[in-house]
Amino acid sequence: MTTMTRKGATVEEAIEAALQKLGVSRDEVEIEVLSQGRKGFLGLGAKEAEVKVSISEVVKHTAPKETNIVSEAIVQPQEEPIREMIEEKSINDEVKETRTDAEAIEECEQYLKQVAIEMGIDDLIITHEVDGKYVNFQLESEKAALLIGKRGQTLNALQQLAQLVANKYANQFKVVRVDVGDYRSRRQQSLEHLADRMADRAIRTGRKVQLEPMPPYERKVIHHMLSSRLDIETYSEGSEPYRYLVIEPIR
């Protein structure tokens, strides 16, 4: 693993120094704060902040398996504008238009196809399965990377929109899940692998380990994965969308 420690007047300055030296973005690394530093009084007793920055385990372990989808998504130059377009796309839900579940699902599919067209995707194929209140949509396209986005950000936005559309029309509340290929299962496996490695690191070093910011459901995967371990505890810190998970050894 490529790891680097850097010091700075503040934690943020130390992080930026390490990122510049490694030539990577903040999204591609794991950050462990070794020391918060202190200002001191009149310059006396001051101590620099120190951080350890490592190339993200998620990036390293998923890259070989996701070369055709995830790696392509990471370098997709149009991703941010597309994600913002998706998140800002208006859904008029002031008046609920109740329809049958089948009609609600059809409305949802048509909506996803329309969003895809606006993203420049004209070959989208959608299939779905219904399991009680759960509706699982499977998307297929030659531009799968564009649908997924960096670390699934675009896919998560699509899922959130699909959830809103489905419940605008459905008679009963629906939980919508949207996936492309087997991205979500592979992402979960990567997160579970990361959870074990980072928990072992916390025990080995005796220090708490701070993971990269993740959406709530990904933090939940790691919380659940480590819930049976008695030698560590996990908790989240920070504010969305930069909320992150901390693994701390129990002494």
N, C-alpha and C positions, 0 to 999 in steps of 0.2 A: 504494500500500500504506500502511495506517495503521501508523506506527512511532513508538515512544516510547522515550526513554532515561531511566532513573531511577537514583539513587544511594541507598545505604543502608549501615547499619553492617555488614550481611552481604549476601551474594548473594540469600538468600531474602527478606530485608526489601526489597531493591530490586525484586525480582520482584513481590512482593505489592503494593507501592506502584504499580507500573505497571499491574497487573491491575485494581486498584481504580479507577484513573484512566480506563482504557479501558472498564471495565464488562464485562469478559469473564472466562471461566474459563481456567485454565491449559491445558486441553485444546484451546482455540481459538487458541492463539498459538504462535509460534516464539520461542525465547529464545536470545540470543547474549550470553555473558558477556564484557564488555569489560575488566573488571578484577575480580580476586578481592578486592582491598582488603587492608589489613594493619592489625593492631592497634597496632603501634608499641610503644615502651617508655616507660612512665609517661606515656602520652599524647603522646609526641613521635614524629613521623614516621608517625602514623596516617594511613591513606588509606581513603576509603569505597569499597565495592564499587560497580561500575557495570554495568548490563545494558541491552541493547537488546531491546525486546519488540515483535514485529510480529504483526498478525493473520495466522493460519495460511494459507499458500498452499493447503494441501489443502482447507481450508474454503472459501476464496474461489473456487477453480477447480472444485470439485465441486458447489457449491451450485446453480448454474444447471441443471446436468444432472440433479441428483438431488433436485429439489424435492419430488417425490411420495413419495420413499422416505427418503433420508438426512436431509433437513431436518426431516421429520416425526419421524424417530427421535431427533434431537438434543433435541427438546423433549418427548419422551415421559416423563411424570412417573413411570410405573411401571417404568422400565427397570432401575434398580439392584436393586430387590427381585426382579424377574424373572430378571436375570442371576445373582444370588446363588442363587436357587432352582434354576436350571439346574445351576450348578457344584456345588451341594451334593447334588443328586439322586443317590441311592445306586444303584450297579450292583454286584450280587453276582457277582464274577468269581473267587471262591475256587476254584470247580470249573469247568473248561472243558467245556462241553457241545457236543461236536463234531457238526456237521450239514453238510449240503451247502451249497455256496456260495449257491445260490438261497434256501435256508431261512434262512441267516445274513442275507442282504440283506432278506428279508421281516421278520425279527425287528427289524432296524435300522429299517425303515420304520415298523413298528408302535410302536416305542419313540419315534421322533420325533413321531408323531401323538399319542401319549399326553402327551408333554411339552408339545406345542402346546395340547392341551385344557386342561392345567393353567395355561397362560398366557392362557387365554381365547380361544384361536383354534380355531374349530370348522369352518373351511372349507379346511383345509390339503390341498393336492394335491401328491403326491410322485411324481416320475418319476426313473428312474435309468439310467445307462449303465455298462457294465463294459468296461474296457480292461486286460486282464491283471490285475495286482494292484490296479489303481485302480478304485474304485467312486465314481462321481460322482452325487450326489443333487441334484436341482433342486426347490426348494420354491416353491409359488405360494399366495398368500393375499391377501385384501383388506387384511390387517394386516401387510403385508410389512415395514413400518418396525419393528414390534415384534420380528419375527424377526431383523432386522439389528442393531438397537441402535446405540448411539453408536460411530461409527467401526468398526462390525462386531464389537463385543465380544460381543454375544449370539450372533451367527452363529458366531463362533469357538468359543464354549462348546458350542453345539449340535454342531459338527463334531467337537470333542474327544470328546464323549459318544458320538456315532455311531461313531467310530473304536473306542472301547472295546467297544461292543455288538457290532459286526461281528466283531471278533477274539475275542470270547468264544465265538462259535459257528463261525466259518469254519475250514475244514480248513487253509488256508494264509493267511499274513499278508496283510491288505488295507490299502491306503491309502485312506482315505475323505475325500472332498471334498464339502462342502455349500455350495450357493449359492442365492441368491434373486434371480431375474431375472438381470441381467448385472452385479450389484453388484461382484463380485470383479474382473472385467475392467476396469470403470470405475475402481475403486479403484487398480488397478495402473497404469493410464494416468495417473492423478493423481499417483501416487508417482513415476513416471518423469519427468513434467513437473517436479515439485518437485525431483527429484535434479539435473536440468540447471540449473535456476535457482539452486539453492543452491550448486552447484559453481562456477558463474560468479561468484556473489557472493563466495565464498571467494577466488577468484583476483583479483577486482576490488579487494577491500578488503585482501587480504593477511592476513586473519584466519581462524581456523578458525570454522566454523559448526556450532552444536549444534542438531539437530532435536528435535522433540517425542518423548516416549517412544512406542515402537511395538512390536508383537509381533514375534517372531523372523522370521516369513516376510515381513513388510513391510520390515524392515531388510535382509533378503536381497535383495529386489527392488532396493533402492537400491544396495546393494553391487555387485550384478551390473550394473546400469545404468551405473555409473561405473567399472567394473573396467578398461575399455580406455583411460581417460584417464591420461596420464602426468604431468599437472600437479597432481594432487590425490591424497590417500589417504583412505580411509574406515576407521573402526573404531568399535566400540561401547563404551560406558562405562555404569556404573551397574548396579543389580541389578533383576531382574524383580520386579514388572511395570513398573518405571519405567526400564528400560534404554533408552538412546537412542543414536542414531548421530551421529558427528562427521565432518564433512568438513573436511580441513585442506590448505591449499595447500603444495606442495613447493617450497621455495626453492632 
